[in-house]
């Protein structure tokens, strides 16, 4: 099974990087790698002018804004119509009141997690996919990681896949302005697919610069016993020197045990 995670950048940027200009590049990436399930982060209304048009012929789309008043940005999960049946789906806020529309622990904006429970039609195997965009700061990161794991446990998710932009690093001081406190909390229960396959330490946030340096902040984590990691690929494709986003996407090949 192929899973893609991609922070698609919420804003239109200069020099050929508006959302309208980047949307065809993202579509080309999706068509090239042909993922079975996708988690998009930083989905805004302007992106929703493209996502249904470009993908709804092949994918079911579940999309939610973290706030629909002043901070209109959110997440989307897509899955192939002919491969999966959706058994359940939902979302929660990264806050002390996760089931209520609430600002929470990130001082900059609202933060949410979107999740689906899917059944693969060819063999009946079920799994949960959790798509997140964590906030900043050690307290926010720690509480977000703890809430995410508690929600996975509450869902009785035997096979769980966690994807997204976690705004965290794997090791202390890999990026001086980003904490690493959430990483050990998550990897106590889950496997970092990159670290057991490619071990690619390139930054996943490049800000449209091919020479960007840093560390990964986008991840895919999987249940230790019930999902096997096969491969990790950092999607660094360009189109006439232009990127689909200011992040690199991730393509993971996984096996449901």
N, C-alpha and C positions, 0 to 999 in steps of 0.2 A: 504494500500500500504506500502511495506517495502522498506526503503531507507538505504543504507549503505554508510558510509564515512570512508575512511581508508588511512592514510599516510603510504605507504608501504616501506619507507626507500630506498633512492637512491643508497646507497653504499652496497658493500659486507663487512660483518664484521666477526671477528674471533669467535671461539668457537661455530661453528655450525650455524652461522647466515649469511652465504653468501646468495646472491639472489637465486642461484640455490637450496640451501638447504631450503630456506624459501618459495619459490614458491609453493611447494606441501602443505605446512601448510596453506597458504593463500587460495589455492583452496579448501582445506577441510573446512575452515571457510565459504567461499562463499556457498559451497554445504550444509553445516549444517544450515545456517540461511536463505538461499534461497531468497536474496533480489530481488526486482523487478527492482530497479535502483541503480547504484553504482557510487560513485565519488572516484577515486583514486588520491592521490597526490604523488609527487616524482617519477614519472614514467621516467625511463631511458631506453636506447636501450637494455640493458641486460634484463630488465623486459619485453620488447616487444618481446623477444624470448619466453616468457611464456604466456603472457596475451592472444594473439590471439589463441594459441594452446589450452589453458585451458578453454576459455570462448566463443569463437565465435560460437560454436554449439548452444548456448542458447541465447547469447546476441549480439546485435549490439554494435560496439566499435567506439567511437569517441575520438581520441587522438591527442595531439598537444604538441610540445616542445616549451618552452619559449625562447630558443635560440638553434640554430642548429650548432654552431661553437665551442665555448669553454665551454659553460654552457648547456650541452645537458641533460636537465631535463624538465619535464612538467607534464601534467595532462591527465586524461582519464575519460570519462563518458561511462558507459555501461547501456543498458536497454534491457529488455527481448523482443526478436523479435516478439513473438506471442501475446504480450500484448499491445505494443505501436507502434505508427507511429510517426516518426520524421518529424515535420513540418518546423523546422528551426534550425540552429545551428551556432555557431561562437565563437569568442574569442576576448579579448582585453588585452593590457598590462597595468599594474598599473604604469602609467606615465602621464606626461603632454601631451603626444601625444599617446593616448591609441590605436589608430587604426594603428599605425606604430610600427614596430619592434624597441623597445626602452628600454634602461636600467631602466629609471624611478627613483622611490623614494627610493628604497632599495639599500643601498651602497654595499651590498654584491653580488647581482646577479639580473638578470631579474626576473620579477614576472608577472604572467598572471592569467586571469580568463577564464574558458571554460564554455560555456552554451549551453543548448539545449531547444527547445520547443517541448514537446511531447503531443500526443493525445492518451488517453487510449481507446482502441478499444471497450471494453465492454459497455461503456456508453458515449463515445465521449468527456469526460472531458479533458480539456487541462491544462497544467501547464508548467512552466519554472523551470529548475534546473540550478543553478549557482555553479560551483565548483572552489574554490579559494585556493591559498596558499599565505597568506599575508607575507610581509617582516617585518623588525624590525625597531624600532625607532618610537617615538611619531608622528613626521611629516609624515612619511611613512604610519603609521597605520591610522591616521586621514584622509589623502587624499585618501587612498585605500578604506576606508569605505564609504566616500562621493562619490567616483566614482562608487563603486559597487551599491549603492542605486540609483544613477542617471541613471545607465544603466538598472536597473530593471524598473524604471519609464519609460525610453525611449522605452523599449520593450513592454510597456502596459501589463506587466505581472500580470494579475489578481490573479493568483495562483502562488506564487514564493516560491521556496525552496532553501536556501543558505547553502551549506555544505563546509567543508574543514578544513585545518589547518590554523587558523587565527593568531597563535603566539601572542595571547593576553590573558589577564585574565579578569575575570568578575569584580573583586574588586581591588582597589588600594592596593598594597603591598602583594597580594597573592603570587606573585613571584617577587622578587626585580628587576630582570633584564628584565622583560617584562612589557610593558605599558598596561593600561586599557582604553585608550582614545577612541578606536574604538568601544568598547562594548556598551556604552550608545548611540552612534550615530546609531548603527544598531538596538538596541532594542527600540529605539523611534518609529520605523516603523514595527519591526518584533518581533516575539516571540522566545525566547530561549527554545527549546523543553525540554531540560534537566531541566530547572528551573521550569517548570510547570508540570513535571511528576516525574522523579526519584530524582531530586535534588542531584545528585551524584557529590561530590566535589573532587573525586580522580583525580590525575593527569592523563592526557591521553598520556603524554610522559614519558616513563618509562626507556628507554635506556637499555632494557633487564634485568631490576632489578625488582623482585617482591615486594621489599620493598621500591620502589621509592616513594617519597613524592613530593607534589606540588599542582598544580591546573589544571583544564582542560584548554587546549589550542585548542582543536578540538571541533567544534560546528555544530549544525544544527539549522538554523533559518527559520521560516515560516511566511507567510502572516497572519495578525491577524484575518481577517474575513473569508477568503476563504479556509484555510487549518486548520484542527483540529489536535492537538497533542494527540496521544493515549499512546505511551510508548517510553522510552529511555533505551537502554541497552549498557553498556560499554563492548566491546568484549575483554575479558582478557584471552581467551583460550590459553593453551599451549599444546605442543606435546612433550612428554617425557622431560618436563621442558624447552622446547625451544619455542620461540615466532615467529609469522609470521612477526613481524616488531618491531621497537623500539618505536612505538606508539601503543596504544590500538585503535581498530576500534570502530565506533559507528553504532548501528542499531536502526533506528527510525521507529515506526509504525505511519502512518499519514492517515488522511481521507481527501479526496478532497470534499469540500462542494459544 
